[in-house]
């Protein structure tokens, strides 16, 4: 999120990807071990109260994944629900316009 942006007012939509470094011993393609996805979400959402939104109770839609990556990180995109009429009709151009709400470690 850029410094000059205020927290989202009203309903929010969130896409969040949790990346974990894949252990060499793992044979799974997907991250199917703890921590649970919902526990990860709650920790991040509570931490971003007052930063991305006023309160995480504003989040009305969540798209969340646990993935393997080269390094552990969180990639979060948050949008005002009013900016997105239908998730199935989001254009790449619209996503680029909303990109300042991206936060990644």
N, C-alpha and C positions, 0 to 999 in steps of 0.2 A: 504494500500500500504506500502510496506517495504521501509525503508529509503534509501537503496542502489539502488532502482529502479528509472529509469528515466521516465518521462512522455511518454505515447504512441506516437509513430511517425506514421503518416499516418492514414488510416481509423480505427475507433474504434467501437466496439460493446459493449453495456451496458445493464446489467440486474439490475434493481433497484426496491426494495420493500420498500414501505412506510408503517410502522406499526403505528397504532393509538390504544390507549387504548379505549376499547369499553365502551361507557356510559351504565350505568345500565338501563337507560330508553330506549335504542335502541332495536328494535325488528328485525332490519335488520341483515342478515348474512354477508353482504358486506358493506364496507365503501362507501356509495353512497351520501355523503354530501361533502360540501366544506372543504378543498381547492381542486381545480381541479387538476387532475393528471398532466396535462401539465404545470401548474404554479409551482407545486412542482419540476418537472424535471428541469425546467429552472433555478430555484434558486440554486439547487444542482450543476447542470452542470456548471454554471457560477462560482460558488465558487471553483470548482475543476480545473479551468483553470490553467495551469502551474504545477499542482500536479499530476493528473491522465493522462492528455493530454495537449498539448500545447494550444489548443483552442477547445471549444465545437463544433465548426463547423466541426471537424473531426468525430463526431459521425454520423455514417451512418445507424445504426440499434439500436433500443431501445425496450426493453421488460420491461414494467413497470406495477406495481400493487399497489393498495391501499388495505391494509389488516387490520384486527383487530388483536391485540396481547396483551400480558400481560402488555407491556409497549410500549410507543412511541419510535420508532427508525427508522433508515434508514439503509438498507443493500444494498450495491452497489458492483457489480462485473463488472470490465471493462477489455476488452481484445482487443488486436490488431486484426483487421479483418483478417489479414494474418494467425493468429494462428487458426482461426476457418473457415474451408472450408464450412461446412454446419451445421446450428444449429440443424438440425434433426439427425445429426450423431455425436454429442458430447458424448464422453464416460465419465463415472464417473472418470476414471483415468486422463483424460485430464483436467477435472474441478479441480481435486485436485492439479494438476501440476500448474494451473493458480491461485490457491487460494490466493497467496500473494497480489493480487490486490483487495482483499476484504476489505471493510471499513464498520464498523458497530459501532453505538454508544451504 
